Amino acid sequence: MNKYTILNIKSMQLFADINTNVTTDPGLSVENKTFYDMALIREAAPNLVHDQFGQKRPIPKNGGKRIEFRKYASLPKAMSPLTEGVTPDGKKLSASKIEAEVSQYGDYVALSDVLDLTAIDNNVLEATRACGNQAGLTLDTITRNVLQSGTNVYYCPEVDADYKRTAKPQPTDRTELTAGCKLTVTVVKRIAALLKAANAPKIGGSYVCILHPYAAYDLTSDPKWEEPHKYCKPEEIFEGEIGRIAGVRFVETSEAAIYTGEENDCPEGLAVFGCLFLADGAYGVTEIQGGGLQTIIKQLGSAGTADPLNQRSTVGWKAMKTAEILMEPYLFRVECCSEFSADAEAN
């Protein structure tokens, strides 16, 4: 028997519960709850590229809409020599908290009774997968937009076809960028140096840059580029990772920020790409498990008089989400154009 055959929507009598990922009811088995829950998370997780390097905080049950992130101050240098036999005064670990308010997001798809009766595929499963993909993209964009609001910004200088800097002055804002202002190895080295100078801790031994494939296209033509398998084990490769330069590992995603238009102060006819350079502890996010992301399935007839002919069932998702920058010096937004800037659209 096909494993999906046993997942019969006719047997589902579901009602939302605030702190579970799948709605609960005695008519839905534990196995089916887990199956649909994991189907949603499997589809959502690969899209959460911007979440994977943040400090994770779970959504507390009945804990209100505020969530607390913590950042710890560095200890000062211990420059005084120790006295033999004398225990020195120790230091206390200093922590400050940053509170953020979570917001709720969600959507659903409706399935008709005709579709449910005539379709060959398991419509609930396919709808769950579609919702999972939508949820992942939505939650990832929320985090991305917060990170893009950071105050440390570097605008790439213009280079020629051989990646040599031209005589054009260093751009000081987005409006001064040109098609030749591309992401280069020299820029990467500069940002890495700034992070090191700020004593920013590394992530897995390196800093991380999240960038769009169009920005990556310009960068990966450099002969110094290293493929991921040349410097780390396959199981240690980040989601979306494509390579490394100058101690910075690069994660490619089509959901990296693209700015276009006069309203975003972009050069006429050119898209601008926001490349995020990150150190460990730069930001925090809420987790998608433990109630952060929920699957909600309603069977035919569950709507009562709102669906008098039992014509609709629904599959949906909702999530509590927030992201917060914790350490501004650990985050840089590098803005550049690309060979594809004339064709790219804002996302």
N, C-alpha and C positions, 0 to 999 in steps of 0.2 A: 504494500500500500504506500502511495506517495505520502511523505511526512506532512505535507500541507493539507491533505484530505481531512485529517482529524481535526483541523482547526475550523470548525463549523460555526459561522457567525450566528446561526439560528439558536445556538445554545448559550449565547452571551447575554447576560442581564447585568449591565455595568453601571456603576455610579462612582463619580470622582471622589478620591480621598486625597487630602492635602499633602500628605508626606510620603506617597508611594509613586513609583514611576508609571505603573499601569493601574487603571481603575479596578476596584475590587468588587467581587460579588461571589457568593457560593457557587453560582453556575459556571464560573470560569476557573479552570484548574490552575494550580500553581505553575505547572509546566507551560501552559498557554500564556499566563501573565509574563513569565520570564522570557518566553520566546518573543513576544511582541515588544517587550521592553528592550531586549538586546538588539532586535531588528532596528528599532529607532536609534539607539545609541551607536550601533555600527555604522549607520548612514550619516549620523551627525558628526561623530568624532573626527573623521579625516578632514572635515572642513574647518575644524577649530584650530587652525594654524596659529592664529594670534594668541590663543589661550595657553599654548603648551609651555611657555616660558615664564608664566606668571606665578606668583604666590597664590596657592589655592585655599579657598575658604568654603566650607560646606554651608548650605542653607539650613539654619537651625529650625527645628520644628517648634511652632508657636513662639518664635523668637522675635516677632515684629518684622519691620521692613528695614531695619538698620543692621549693617554687618561691619565688623571691626577687623581692620588689617593692622599689623604691627611692623614698625621699623626700628632697628636697633642701632644705637650710636657706636662708633668705633671707640675702642679704648685708647687713651693717650699712651705715648711711648714711656716705657719704664726706664728712665735714664739714671736714676740714683742707684749706686752700687749697693748690694746687700751687705749688711753687717753680720759677721759670723755669729751664729747662735741667736740672732734676733729675727723674729718673724715680722715682716713688714705689714703695714696696713694694706689690705686688699682693696680692690675696686669693685664697685657695684655696676652691674649691667644696666645700662640706661635704655629704656624702651619707650617709644611714643606711639600713640595709636592714631590711626586715620579711619574715620567712620564714613561709610558710604550708604546710600539708600538704594535698595534693589527695586527694580521695576519688573512688571510682568509682561510677557510677550506670548503670542500664540496664534494659531490658525488651524483650520480644519478643511477637510474635503468631504463632500456628500456623495454617497453611493445610492443609486436608485435601485428599487426592487427588481426592475427589468434587467439591469446590468448584473445584479447579484444572481439572478436565476439563469442567465444565459451565458455568462462569461466562463471561459475555460480556466483562466488563471485565478488564483486566490486574490480577490480584489482587496481584502483587508490587508493582506501582506504587502501588496504593491502600494496601497495608499499609505501604509506605515513607512515604507521606504521613502516615498516621495516626501512625506512630512518630515522624516528624519533629515533628509537632505536640505529641505527648507529651513528647518530649525538650526542646523549646523551653520549654514550660511548667514542666517540672521544673527545668531549669537556671536559669531566670529566678527561680523561687521560692527557690532556694538563695541567689542573690545578694540578693534582696529581704530575706530573713530576716536576713542578716548586716547589711545597712544599717539595718534596723529596730532593731538592738541598740545603735545609737549612743547616747552619753550626753547629747547636747544635745537636750533635749525642751522644746517649748513647747505649752501647753494653751490652746486658743482660748477667749476670754471669751464670755459669753452676750450675744446681740444680739436685738433685737426684730424684728418683721416688716419694718421699714424699715431694717434693718441698723445700727441705733443701739445702742450698748452699754447694757445694763441696769445696775441698781445692784448686781447680784450680784457678789461679790468674784471676782477673778481665780482660776481653778482652779489648784491646785498639784499635782494628780495626776489620774489617769484617773477615779477614783471620783467626783470632783466635777463632771465634765462633765454637761451637760444637753442636751436636744434642741435648745436654742437656741444651743449653742456651735458655731457654724458657721465655716467658713473664709471670711474677708472680705478685701477689699482692704487694710484697715488692718493686718491680721495679715501679709499678704504684704509690705507696706512695712516692717514692723518686722523681719521675718526678713531681708529684703534689706539693711537697715541693719546688722544684726548681722554678716552675712557681709562687708559692705564694711569694717566696723570691724576685722575680723580679717584684712584685706588678702587675702581669699580670691580667687584668680584666677577669671575668668569663663570660661564655655564658649561659644565662638562669640559673644562680646560680651555674654552674659547669664548669669544663674544659671538653674538648671533646677529645676522641681518636678515630681515624679511623683506623681500622685494618682488616686483612684478616680473613675469617672463620677458617683457619687452626691455626692462632695465637690465635683466640678467643677460639678454642677448648681447648687449654692448660689452658687458663685463667679461663674459666667458670667452671672448675672442683673444684675450690676453694669453700669451704662452706660459705665464706663471700659474695659470689655473690648475687646480688639483681636483681630480675626481674623488668622490667620497670614499670609495673602497681603498684608496691609497693611504688614508690616514686614520681610519677607525673601523671597528668591526661592524658588519651589517646590522646587528641587533642594536647598535648604539647610534645609528643614523636617525636624525630627527625626521618627523613627518614633513615631507616636501624638500628635504635637503638635497642640494645639487653640487656642493663643493666648498672649498675653503681658500682664502687668501689672507696672508699676513695675520694669522691668528683669529680670523673671523670666519665663521661657518655661515653659509648662505642657504636660506630656506625660500623656495620659490612658490608663489601662489598667485593665481589670477585675481584673488580678492585683495591683493595689496592695493593701497589707495591710488587712484588716478584723479587728477584735478583737470578740469577743462573750463573754458569760458571766461568771459570778462568778470562775471560775478565772483569767480575764485581768483581773480588777479593773474590769470594765466596769459602768456604771450599769445597774440592773435594767431589762431590756427594751430596751436601746439598744445598737446597734453603734457602735464607735469606729473612725475611719479614720486610718491613719498616712500622712501626706503627707510625702514626702521632698524637702527642699530641698538642692540639691547645688551645689558649686563644683568647678572643675577640680582634679584630683588628689586628690579626697576618698577614693577607694577604688581597688582593683585587682581584676581578674578574669582568669581563664584564657580563652584563645581557644578557639573551637569548631573551627577548622580546624587542619590539620597534626597530626592524631591526637587532638585534643581531643574530637571527636565522630566516632564511627565507625558505619557501616552494616554489618550482618552478615546475610548471606543464606545459608541452608542449603537445598539442593535435596532433593527426594524421594529417599530412599534413602541420604542422607549419614550417617544415624545408625547404620548397621550393624545389629547385633542388637537395639539399643534400639528400632528401628522395623522389625521383621521383614517386614511386609507393605508397606513403602514407602507409608505412609498420610499422612505429615506432612512438610511443608516449613515453614520458619520465616523470618521477617523481623524483625530486631531492631536495637537500637542500644545503644551504651555510650559513656560519656564520663568523662573525668577533669576534676574541677571543684573550684574553690575561689574564694572571694571574701574580701577583707580590707579593713577600714577603715584608711586610711593617715594621714589628717589629720582628727582629730575636730572641730577648729574649722570645717572646711569642709563639715560635714554637720549638718543640723537635721531632727529628726522633729517635725512639727507634728500634734498630735492634735486631732480635732474630731468632732462628730456631724453629722447631716445630716437633711434632711426625710425621708430614706429609712431612718433609723437603726432604726426599729421593724421593718423588713422584711428588712434585710440579714443575710446569713449569713457566718460566718467562712470564710476561705479559706487 
